[in-house]
């Protein structure tokens, strides 16, 4: 792919993370419901908000890569580790019956982006 296409890919990754991070950050009970958590306790609400904030933070990193592809070598390894970690955790909890099916959609999206990040770094 050309640099223009990669930039578009990273803008999409940024938007994906920012949109995924907003529900748990702004409305933790609703964000938790997306993953099958019903009426989270206050401590769980705080943890969901922290997750939302960190997901948005990763999105800002992908926006930085979209603006400057040279930043990728510093930012994308963190994204790959985080996204593959999410895939493993969600898969594990789904298999254990503690997460609802919509969580798998988030994990699948993260898997696709992790593979894209790896493909980009390999071409550099």
C-alpha positions in Angstrom: 0.0 0.0 0.0 1.1 3.6 -0.5 1.8 6.0 2.3 -1.5 7.7 1.6 -3.4 4.4 2.2 -1.4 3.7 5.3 -2.3 7.1 6.7 -6.0 6.4 6.0 -5.6 3.1 7.8 -4.1 4.8 10.9 -6.8 7.5 10.9 -9.4 4.7 10.9 -7.5 2.9 13.8 -7.5 6.2 15.7 -11.2 6.7 15.2 -11.9 3.1 16.1 -10.1 3.5 19.4 -11.6 6.8 20.3 -15.1 5.7 19.6 -14.5 2.4 21.5 -13.1 4.4 24.5 -15.9 6.9 24.9 -18.7 4.7 26.2 -16.8 3.2 29.2 -15.2 6.6 29.9 -18.4 8.7 29.8 -21.1 6.2 30.8 -19.4 3.3 32.5 -22.6 1.3 33.1 -23.5 1.5 29.4 -19.9 0.8 28.4 -19.9 -2.2 30.6 -23.2 -3.4 29.3 -21.6 -3.7 25.8 -19.5 -6.5 27.3 -22.2 -8.1 29.3 -21.5 -6.4 32.7 -24.8 -5.4 34.3 -24.9 -2.5 36.8 -21.2 -2.4 37.6 -20.2 -1.6 41.2 -18.5 1.8 41.7 -15.1 0.3 41.7 -15.8 -1.4 38.4 -17.2 1.9 37.0 -13.8 3.5 37.8 -11.9 0.7 36.1 -14.2 0.9 33.0 -13.5 4.7 32.9 -9.7 4.0 33.1 -10.0 1.5 30.3 -11.9 4.0 28.2 -9.3 6.7 28.8 -6.4 4.3 27.9 -8.2 3.2 24.7 -8.6 6.8 23.7 -4.9 7.4 24.5 -4.0 4.6 22.1 -6.2 6.2 19.5 -4.3 9.5 19.9 -1.1 7.5 19.3 -2.5 6.1 16.0 -3.5 9.6 15.0 0.2 10.6 15.6 1.2 7.7 13.3 -1.3 8.8 10.7 0.2 12.3 10.7 3.8 11.1 10.8 4.5 7.5 9.6 8.0 7.6 11.0 6.4 7.6 14.5 5.1 4.1 13.8 8.3 2.3 15.0 7.8 3.8 18.5 4.1 3.7 18.8 2.9 0.6 17.0 4.7 -2.0 19.1 2.7 -0.7 22.1 -0.5 -1.0 20.0 0.3 -4.5 18.8 1.0 -5.7 22.4 -2.2 -4.0 23.6 -4.5 -5.2 20.9 -3.2 -8.8 20.9 -3.5 -8.7 24.7 -7.2 -7.6 24.4 -7.8 -10.5 21.9 -6.4 -13.0 24.4 -8.2 -11.6 27.4 -11.6 -11.3 25.7 -11.2 -14.8 24.1 -10.3 -16.3 27.5 -13.3 -14.6 29.3 -15.7 -15.4 26.5 -14.7 -19.1 26.6 -15.2 -19.0 30.3 -18.7 -17.6 29.9 -18.0 -14.3 31.6 -18.3 -12.0 28.6 -21.1 -11.6 26.0 -20.7 -12.2 22.3 -20.4 -8.4 21.4 -17.1 -8.5 23.1 -15.8 -10.8 20.4 -16.5 -8.1 17.8 -14.2 -5.7 19.6 -11.6 -8.4 19.9 -11.9 -9.2 16.2 -11.4 -5.5 15.3 -8.4 -5.3 17.5 -7.0 -8.5 15.9 -7.4 -6.9 12.4 -5.7 -3.7 13.5 -2.8 -5.6 15.1 -2.2 -7.6 11.9 -2.3 -4.3 10.0 0.2 -2.7 12.3 2.5 -5.8 12.0 2.2 -5.6 8.2 3.1 -1.9 8.2 6.2 -2.4 10.4 7.4 -5.3 8.3 7.2 -3.2 5.1 9.4 -0.4 6.7 
